[in-house]
């Protein structure tokens, strides 16, 4: 009787709907592209038609952030979903020599790991091993800067490249922060020369398209991390001449941005040509602010002010993300990992700490983010050594920066003052105190390594 009843119940209960097929994923990141370095952000002196079109087809984030004001920690955070503070990867590789103290400063930068260890679980490993994705990496890696040799006597650096971190294919990914040249021969260890004088963005676009063609049946995960627009500032002569004629202050940099836009446009067009764009989630962002101006934002690369960490951010996912939509929700590089896990129907994992949050509810219009605050930790000197060591928290419209050398704070209302010109710490002591305490607790919870005060000569 019980068996018969169970059969009848099963016959009238509809089966569970199968999980949707996971989409293809294209993760595009520019290098050193500032928040104001595209036309879609309002810079009308530049031409970025392909990115402009892409943004219109998806969601633009006005308050998107890099996890750090320099490249290596942002890349590590994106790969793992963990903050630079938790990873102990807090500066660009290789950074400065340990104990270095710029003239007139009182602290040496914190201890900093210069590479992503093989023990770290990357998003590529999860997608490949658990969801059957074909994985390809093209461009700048900058997560393998480790000197010395392994237990077998082999140099460490090549063993930390993308092909050992979950990628089936690696084109260009090594320890280089920038290419010796943007024109072939590039002298990039993981990128063989092809044609003398060829422009690097065009070459990388070709490599991306070849990967897409080979894996069009999907699912695929292509990580396209541009070397552009990192130093050296080089671009085709015809593009530089175009901006010179317009009287642009830095024509080579403007030309470099358009050259990158062209290469990204070719990769996006290939998705259409291969008839896979409709089932491909595309993310575009930058690893930190520009070395040059960042429009209305304060400071630039290497600083915790908005010009160093607020960057272009956009997501396109046909049928899921409404076209021409915008969000002012603050998001950050660490959100990429949990977002891609969710779209691939993978669980975060109980033993893996994640500092990001999936953006899927937000981008699909089914919910808002649960977190209230974003955190930043930059206890090292940038290559230019002009920054102050510090941490920051953004909560709502307020942002507080704590400087580690004298424990002072600055408080800004980013809604009314995105250029961070008016320090409100004295006028709003209670808000400053609350945010400071929250930041300090996060630093403790993350096991953040702190700067080291040097002994006084007096």
C-alpha positions as CSV (number, residue, x, y, z in Angstrom):
1,X,0.0,0.0,0.0
2,X,2.8,2.4,0.9
3,X,4.6,1.6,-2.4
4,X,1.4,2.2,-4.4
5,X,0.8,5.5,-2.6
6,X,4.4,6.7,-3.2
7,X,4.0,5.8,-6.9
8,X,0.8,7.8,-7.2
9,X,2.4,10.8,-5.5
10,X,5.3,10.7,-7.8
11,X,3.1,10.5,-10.8
12,X,1.3,13.8,-9.9
13,X,4.3,15.8,-8.7
14,X,6.1,17.4,-11.6
15,X,9.8,16.7,-11.8
16,X,12.2,19.4,-10.8
17,X,13.1,21.7,-13.6
18,X,16.6,21.0,-14.8
19,X,19.2,23.7,-14.1
20,X,19.7,26.0,-17.0
21,X,22.7,25.4,-19.3
22,X,25.5,27.6,-18.1
23,X,26.4,30.4,-20.4
24,X,29.7,31.0,-22.1
25,X,31.8,33.6,-20.2
26,X,34.1,36.3,-21.6
27,X,36.0,38.3,-18.9
28,X,37.6,41.4,-20.3
29,X,39.9,43.6,-18.2
30,X,41.8,46.6,-19.3
31,X,45.1,47.6,-17.6
32,X,45.3,51.1,-16.1
33,X,42.2,52.3,-17.9
34,X,40.7,55.2,-15.8
35,X,37.1,55.8,-14.9
36,X,37.0,58.7,-17.4
37,X,38.9,57.0,-20.2
38,X,36.0,56.1,-22.4
39,X,33.3,58.0,-24.2
40,X,30.5,56.1,-22.5
41,X,31.8,57.6,-19.2
42,X,31.5,61.1,-20.7
43,X,34.9,61.8,-22.2
44,X,33.9,63.1,-25.6
45,X,37.5,63.7,-26.7
46,X,38.0,59.9,-27.1
47,X,36.5,57.4,-29.5
48,X,35.5,54.1,-28.0
49,X,32.6,53.0,-30.3
50,X,32.8,49.3,-29.6
51,X,32.8,49.6,-25.9
52,X,30.1,52.3,-26.1
53,X,27.9,49.9,-28.0
54,X,28.7,47.1,-25.6
55,X,27.6,49.2,-22.6
56,X,24.3,50.1,-24.3
57,X,23.6,46.4,-24.7
58,X,23.9,45.7,-21.0
59,X,24.3,47.3,-17.6
60,X,26.7,50.1,-16.7
61,X,27.9,50.4,-13.1
62,X,28.6,54.0,-12.2
63,X,30.3,53.1,-8.9
64,X,32.4,50.1,-9.9
65,X,35.7,49.5,-8.1
66,X,39.0,47.7,-8.5
67,X,40.0,45.7,-5.4
68,X,43.2,47.8,-5.2
69,X,44.7,50.9,-6.7
70,X,47.4,48.8,-8.5
71,X,47.2,45.7,-10.7
72,X,48.5,42.5,-9.1
73,X,46.2,42.5,-6.0
74,X,43.2,43.3,-8.1
75,X,44.0,40.4,-10.5
76,X,44.5,38.0,-7.5
77,X,41.2,39.1,-6.0
78,X,39.3,38.6,-9.2
79,X,40.8,35.1,-9.6
80,X,40.0,34.0,-6.1
81,X,37.1,36.1,-4.8
82,X,39.3,37.0,-1.8
83,X,40.4,40.5,-0.9
84,X,44.0,41.5,-1.3
85,X,44.2,41.9,2.5
86,X,43.2,38.3,3.1
87,X,45.5,37.0,0.3
88,X,48.5,39.0,1.5
89,X,48.9,40.2,-2.1
90,X,48.7,44.0,-1.6
91,X,51.1,45.6,-4.1
92,X,52.1,45.4,-7.7
93,X,54.7,42.8,-8.4
94,X,57.5,42.8,-7.7
95,X,57.0,46.0,-5.7
96,X,59.8,47.7,-3.7
97,X,62.5,46.0,-1.8
98,X,61.4,45.0,1.8
99,X,62.1,47.7,4.3
100,X,62.2,50.5,1.7
101,X,61.2,53.8,3.2
102,X,60.8,56.9,0.9
103,X,62.5,60.0,2.1
104,X,60.5,61.9,4.7
105,X,58.2,58.9,5.5
106,X,57.9,57.1,8.8
107,X,56.8,53.6,7.8
108,X,58.0,50.8,5.5
109,X,55.4,49.0,3.5
110,X,53.8,45.8,4.7
111,X,55.1,42.4,3.8
112,X,53.7,41.5,0.4
113,X,53.4,38.3,-1.6
114,X,54.2,38.9,-5.2
115,X,52.4,35.9,-6.8
116,X,49.3,33.8,-6.6
117,X,50.2,30.5,-5.0
118,X,49.2,27.2,-6.7
119,X,47.3,26.3,-3.5
120,X,44.8,29.1,-4.3
121,X,41.6,28.0,-6.0
122,X,41.0,30.1,-9.1
123,X,37.7,30.7,-10.9
124,X,39.2,29.0,-13.9
125,X,39.8,25.8,-11.9
126,X,36.3,25.7,-10.6
127,X,34.7,26.3,-14.0
128,X,37.0,23.8,-15.8
129,X,37.0,21.0,-13.2
130,X,33.4,21.2,-12.0
131,X,31.4,22.6,-14.9
132,X,33.3,21.4,-17.9
133,X,34.3,24.7,-19.3
134,X,37.0,25.1,-21.9
135,X,39.3,27.7,-20.4
136,X,41.5,30.2,-22.2
137,X,43.7,33.0,-21.0
138,X,45.0,35.8,-23.3
139,X,47.0,38.8,-22.2
140,X,48.5,40.1,-19.0
141,X,48.7,37.8,-16.0
142,X,51.2,39.4,-13.6
143,X,50.5,36.9,-10.9
144,X,53.6,34.7,-11.2
145,X,56.4,36.9,-10.1
146,X,58.3,34.5,-7.8
147,X,62.0,34.2,-7.9
148,X,64.0,31.0,-7.1
149,X,63.4,27.4,-8.1
150,X,61.0,24.6,-7.1
151,X,61.9,21.3,-5.5
152,X,63.0,19.9,-8.9
153,X,65.4,22.8,-9.6
154,X,63.1,24.5,-12.1
155,X,62.5,28.3,-12.1
156,X,59.3,29.1,-10.2
157,X,57.8,31.8,-12.4
158,X,56.8,29.6,-15.4
159,X,55.1,27.1,-13.0
160,X,52.8,29.9,-11.7
161,X,51.4,31.0,-15.1
162,X,47.8,30.6,-16.1
163,X,48.2,27.0,-17.5
164,X,49.0,25.9,-14.0
165,X,46.0,27.8,-12.5
166,X,43.1,26.2,-14.4
167,X,43.6,27.4,-18.0
168,X,43.8,25.1,-21.0
169,X,45.4,27.8,-23.0
170,X,47.8,30.6,-22.1
171,X,48.8,33.3,-24.6
172,X,50.9,36.1,-23.1
173,X,50.4,35.4,-19.4
174,X,53.6,35.6,-17.4
175,X,55.2,37.9,-14.8
176,X,55.4,40.9,-17.1
177,X,53.6,44.1,-15.8
178,X,53.9,45.7,-19.1
179,X,55.4,44.6,-22.5
180,X,58.8,45.9,-23.4
181,X,57.1,46.9,-26.7
182,X,53.6,47.0,-28.1
183,X,55.0,46.2,-31.5
184,X,56.2,42.8,-32.5
185,X,58.7,41.5,-31.4
186,X,57.1,42.1,-28.0
187,X,59.7,40.2,-26.0
188,X,56.9,38.7,-23.8
189,X,58.0,35.2,-22.7
190,X,54.6,33.6,-23.2
191,X,53.9,35.1,-26.6
192,X,55.9,34.0,-29.6
193,X,56.8,36.7,-32.2
194,X,54.7,36.5,-35.4
195,X,55.0,39.6,-37.7
196,X,57.4,42.4,-37.2
197,X,55.6,45.6,-36.4
198,X,52.3,44.0,-35.6
199,X,50.4,45.8,-32.8
200,X,49.9,43.8,-29.6
201,X,46.2,44.5,-29.1
202,X,45.5,43.2,-32.7
203,X,47.6,40.1,-32.0
204,X,45.7,39.4,-28.8
205,X,42.4,39.8,-30.5
206,X,43.4,37.2,-33.1
207,X,44.3,34.8,-30.3
208,X,41.0,35.4,-28.6
209,X,39.1,34.8,-31.8
210,X,41.0,31.6,-32.5
211,X,40.0,30.3,-29.0
212,X,36.4,31.2,-29.5
213,X,36.3,29.5,-32.9
214,X,37.8,26.3,-31.5
215,X,35.4,26.2,-28.6
216,X,32.2,27.6,-30.1
217,X,30.2,24.6,-29.0
218,X,30.8,25.7,-25.4
219,X,30.7,26.3,-22.6
220,X,33.9,28.4,-22.7
221,X,35.5,30.7,-20.3
222,X,37.8,33.2,-22.0
223,X,39.8,35.6,-19.8
224,X,41.0,38.5,-22.0
225,X,43.2,40.7,-19.8
226,X,44.6,43.4,-22.0
227,X,48.2,44.7,-21.6
228,X,46.7,48.1,-22.8
229,X,46.8,50.8,-21.7
230,X,49.8,50.2,-19.5
231,X,53.1,51.9,-20.1
232,X,54.9,52.1,-22.5
233,X,52.4,54.4,-24.2
234,X,52.6,53.2,-27.8
235,X,50.0,53.1,-30.6
236,X,49.8,53.0,-34.4
237,X,51.0,56.2,-36.0
238,X,47.7,56.8,-37.8
239,X,45.8,56.9,-34.6
240,X,48.3,59.1,-32.9
241,X,48.2,61.5,-35.8
242,X,44.4,61.6,-35.6
243,X,44.4,62.8,-32.0
244,X,47.3,65.2,-32.6
245,X,45.1,66.9,-35.2
246,X,42.4,67.3,-32.6
247,X,44.8,69.0,-30.2
248,X,44.5,66.3,-27.6
249,X,47.0,66.8,-24.7
250,X,48.3,63.2,-24.7
251,X,47.6,61.9,-28.3
252,X,49.5,58.7,-27.9
253,X,47.5,57.7,-24.8
254,X,44.2,58.6,-26.5
255,X,45.3,56.5,-29.5
256,X,46.2,53.6,-27.3
257,X,42.7,53.6,-25.8
258,X,41.1,53.6,-29.3
259,X,43.5,50.8,-30.3
260,X,42.4,48.7,-27.4
261,X,38.7,49.5,-28.2
262,X,39.2,48.2,-31.7
263,X,40.7,44.9,-30.5
264,X,37.9,44.4,-28.0
265,X,35.4,45.2,-30.7
266,X,36.8,42.5,-32.9
267,X,36.5,39.9,-30.2
268,X,32.9,41.0,-29.4
269,X,32.1,40.8,-33.2
270,X,33.4,37.3,-33.3
271,X,30.8,36.3,-30.7
272,X,28.1,37.5,-33.2
273,X,29.8,35.8,-36.2
274,X,30.0,32.5,-34.3
275,X,26.3,32.9,-33.2
276,X,27.2,32.5,-29.6
277,X,26.7,36.1,-28.3
278,X,23.2,35.3,-27.2
279,X,24.5,32.8,-24.7
280,X,27.6,34.6,-23.5
281,X,28.0,36.7,-20.3
282,X,30.5,39.4,-20.9
283,X,32.1,41.5,-18.2
284,X,34.3,44.5,-18.8
285,X,36.3,46.4,-16.2
286,X,39.8,47.7,-15.4
287,X,42.4,46.7,-12.8
288,X,42.9,50.2,-11.3
289,X,42.7,53.9,-12.2
290,X,44.7,55.6,-14.9
291,X,48.2,56.8,-14.4
292,X,47.1,60.0,-16.0
293,X,44.0,62.1,-15.2
294,X,40.7,60.5,-14.1
295,X,38.3,63.2,-15.0
296,X,36.4,64.6,-12.0
297,X,37.9,62.0,-9.7
298,X,40.7,62.8,-7.3
299,X,44.3,61.4,-7.8
300,X,45.2,58.4,-9.9
301,X,46.8,54.9,-9.9
302,X,48.4,54.0,-6.6
303,X,46.1,56.1,-4.5
304,X,43.0,55.2,-2.4
305,X,41.2,58.3,-3.6
306,X,38.5,57.6,-6.2
307,X,40.8,58.2,-9.1
308,X,42.9,55.2,-8.0
309,X,40.2,52.6,-7.4
310,X,36.9,53.6,-9.2
311,X,37.0,52.1,-12.7
312,X,34.8,51.4,-15.7
313,X,32.4,48.5,-15.2
314,X,29.8,47.0,-17.4
315,X,28.1,43.6,-17.9
316,X,26.2,42.2,-20.9
317,X,24.1,39.0,-20.8
318,X,21.4,38.9,-23.5
319,X,18.0,37.8,-22.2
320,X,19.2,38.2,-18.6
321,X,20.5,41.8,-18.3
322,X,18.3,44.6,-19.6
323,X,19.9,46.7,-22.2
324,X,20.7,50.4,-21.5
325,X,20.4,49.8,-17.8
326,X,22.4,51.4,-15.1
327,X,23.2,50.7,-11.5
328,X,24.8,53.0,-8.8
329,X,25.4,50.0,-6.5
330,X,29.0,49.9,-5.4
331,X,30.6,46.7,-6.8
332,X,34.2,45.4,-6.7
333,X,36.6,43.0,-8.4
334,X,36.1,40.3,-5.8
335,X,32.4,40.0,-6.9
336,X,33.5,38.4,-10.2
337,X,34.3,35.0,-8.6
338,X,30.9,34.4,-6.8
339,X,29.1,35.8,-9.8
340,X,30.6,33.4,-12.2
341,X,30.1,30.5,-9.8
342,X,26.4,31.3,-9.7
343,X,25.9,31.6,-13.5
344,X,27.7,28.2,-13.9
345,X,25.4,26.6,-11.2
346,X,28.3,26.0,-8.8
347,X,28.2,26.4,-5.0
348,X,30.8,28.7,-3.3
349,X,32.1,25.9,-1.1
350,X,31.9,25.8,2.7
351,X,35.6,26.1,3.4
352,X,36.4,28.9,0.9
353,X,36.2,32.4,2.3
354,X,34.7,34.8,-0.2
355,X,35.0,38.6,0.2
356,X,32.8,39.3,-2.8
357,X,29.1,38.8,-3.5
358,X,27.3,37.4,-6.5
359,X,26.0,40.2,-8.8
360,X,23.4,37.9,-10.4
361,X,20.4,39.1,-8.4
362,X,21.4,42.7,-9.1
363,X,22.0,42.4,-12.9
364,X,18.9,40.3,-13.5
365,X,16.7,42.6,-11.6
366,X,15.7,39.9,-9.0
367,X,17.2,41.5,-5.9
368,X,19.8,43.8,-4.4
369,X,23.2,43.2,-2.8
370,X,23.1,42.1,0.8
371,X,26.4,43.8,1.9
372,X,26.5,47.3,3.1
373,X,30.2,48.2,2.8
374,X,33.2,47.8,0.6
375,X,36.8,47.7,2.0
376,X,40.2,48.5,0.6
377,X,43.7,47.9,2.1
378,X,46.8,49.4,0.5
379,X,49.7,49.2,3.0
380,X,52.4,49.6,0.4
381,X,54.1,52.3,-1.7
382,X,53.1,52.4,-5.3
383,X,55.8,52.5,-8.0
384,X,55.7,56.4,-7.8
385,X,56.0,56.4,-4.0
386,X,53.7,59.4,-3.7
387,X,50.8,57.7,-2.0
388,X,50.2,57.4,1.7
389,X,49.8,53.9,3.2
390,X,46.2,53.3,4.2
391,X,42.8,51.6,4.1
392,X,39.4,52.7,3.1
393,X,35.7,51.8,3.5
394,X,32.8,52.9,1.5
395,X,29.3,52.6,3.0
396,X,26.4,54.2,1.3
397,X,27.5,57.5,0.0
398,X,30.2,57.9,2.6
399,X,33.8,56.9,2.2
400,X,36.4,57.0,4.9
401,X,40.2,56.7,4.3
402,X,42.4,55.9,7.3
403,X,46.1,56.7,6.8
404,X,48.4,54.3,8.6
405,X,51.3,56.6,9.2
406,X,49.6,59.0,11.6
407,X,46.2,57.2,12.1
408,X,44.4,60.2,10.7
409,X,41.1,59.8,8.7
410,X,39.4,61.6,5.9
411,X,35.6,61.4,5.3
412,X,33.8,62.2,2.1
413,X,30.2,62.2,0.8
414,X,30.7,60.8,-2.7
415,X,27.2,61.6,-3.8
416,X,27.7,65.4,-3.4
417,X,31.5,65.4,-3.7
418,X,32.8,62.6,-6.0
419,X,36.1,64.6,-6.4
420,X,36.8,64.2,-2.6
421,X,37.5,67.9,-2.1
422,X,35.7,68.4,1.3
423,X,36.9,66.3,4.2
424,X,33.9,65.9,6.6
425,X,35.7,64.0,9.4
426,X,35.6,67.0,11.8
427,X,32.1,68.0,11.0
428,X,30.7,64.3,11.2
429,X,32.8,62.8,14.0
430,X,30.2,60.0,14.8
431,X,30.1,58.8,11.2
432,X,33.9,58.9,11.0
433,X,34.2,56.9,14.2
434,X,31.7,54.2,13.1
435,X,33.3,53.8,9.8
436,X,36.7,53.7,11.3
437,X,35.7,51.0,13.7
438,X,34.1,48.9,10.9
439,X,37.3,49.2,8.8
440,X,39.5,48.2,11.7
441,X,37.4,45.2,12.4
442,X,37.5,44.1,8.8
443,X,41.3,44.5,8.8
444,X,41.5,42.2,11.9
445,X,39.1,39.7,10.4
446,X,41.1,39.6,7.2
447,X,44.5,39.1,8.9
448,X,45.7,42.2,7.1
449,X,49.5,42.8,7.2
450,X,50.3,46.3,8.3
451,X,53.1,48.8,7.6
452,X,56.1,48.8,9.8
453,X,57.1,51.9,11.7
454,X,60.8,52.6,11.3
455,X,63.0,53.6,14.2
456,X,63.6,57.3,14.7
457,X,67.1,58.5,14.1
458,X,66.8,60.9,17.0
